[in-house]
Amino acid sequence: MTQDTRTPTHRSPRPRGSASPSGRERGRGPRAEPALRLERLVHERVRLGILSALAVTDTLSFTDLKTLLAATDGNVSVHARKLEEAGYIACTKSFIGRVPHTEYRLTATGRRALERYLDRMEALIRSTRQR
């Protein structure tokens, strides 16, 4: 009988038997400080940009958001859809002449989510400066 000496094609990034870092160790678990529990839906750069821009104006068009955020059509579209699915923004589609026109506005739920996010970021900044 011969021993198989082939190199495995897939290797685990950590040795067998070692535990993966818990959510707590990564700052996302239930025991993490409140300031560290940032909402991932809001924290992403483009989504935070969309929410922030809509927080200071009534509505913005898709084109305005794309220009303001220096993002691609697909990037704005995907991130806006995620925010819309969460109920954070509302989307109105219409036509101006024969040209499609999409406008977004911040919902009350979205405003509360942004305010919670900003409160947590401020707490994190205060905590960091105190150390």
N, C-alpha and C positions, 0 to 999 in steps of 0.2 A: 504494500500500500504506500502511495506517495503522498507527501504533504503538499497542500495547495500553497504556493508561495506568491501567488498573484497579488498585486497591490490593489486594495479596494478602490473603486472608482468614486465613492462618496465617503467623505470623512466628516465626522461631527466636529463643530467648532470648539467643543469642550470635551474633556475626558469623560468617559462613561462613568455614571454614578454621581457626577457633580450636579448639583442643583442649579437650575437656571435662576437668574436674579428675580426676586419677587417683585410684584408691582410696587410694594413699599420701598424697596431699594431703588427703584427707578423714579420715585417721586409721584407715582400715580395711584398707589394703593389707597385703601380706605383709611389708613392711619397717617397718610401724608398730611403735612400742614395744609390748611385751606389755601394758602397763597400758592402752593405748588400744584394744586389740582386745577390746572388750566383746561378749559374746554377745547379739545382738539379741533372741533368743528370751527370754532372762531379763531383759534390760534394760527392757523395756516395763513401765510402772507397775503395771498390774493383774496381769500374770504374776509380776512380782517380789513383789508383795503376796501372791499365792497361795502361792508357794514359801516366802516368809518366815513366813507364818502356819502353814503345815504343818510347818515346820522346828522349831517350838516346841511342837507338840502331835501326838498320834498321828493323829487324824482330825478333819476338819471337814465339816459338812454344807454343801450348796449354799447353803442359807439363811444359815448362819453366815458363810460367805465373802462372800455378797452384802451382808450387814449390815456386816461388818467392813471391807470395801473401799468401802462406799458406792457400789456399782455396780449397774447394771441386770441383770436376768435374762439378757438377750442378751449383755451384755458379759462377765459371768462365764462363761457357757456357751461362748462362742467362745474365750476365752483358756484356759479349763480344757481344752478339746478340743485346742488346740495343744500344751499341756504334756503331755497324755496321749499324743498321737501321737508326741511326742519321747521318751516313756518316762520323763518326769520325775515324773509323778504317776499314781496308779492310782485308778480310779473304781469304786465299787460301788453298784449300783442295786438298790433293794428297795422293798417297800411296808410302811407302818405302817398297819395297817387297810387302807383303800382309797386312802390318800394315798401318792404316790410319794415315795421318800426316796433322795437321792443323797449319798454320802459320798466324800471324797477323802483320800488319804494320799500322803505324799512317798515316792518310791522311792529306793533307794540311788543310782541314776544321777542323779536329781533333786537329791539332797543334794550329790553331788560337783559338779554343775553350779553349784549355788548357792554352794558353797565356792570354786570357781574364780572365779566372778563377784566375790565379796566380796574375795578376794585381789587381784584386778585393780583393784578400786575403791580398796582400801587403798594399793596401789602408786601409783595415780594421785593420791591425796590426798597421799601422802608426796612425790611428785615435784613437785606443785604448791606445797607448803609450802616446799620447798627452794629454789625460784626466787625 
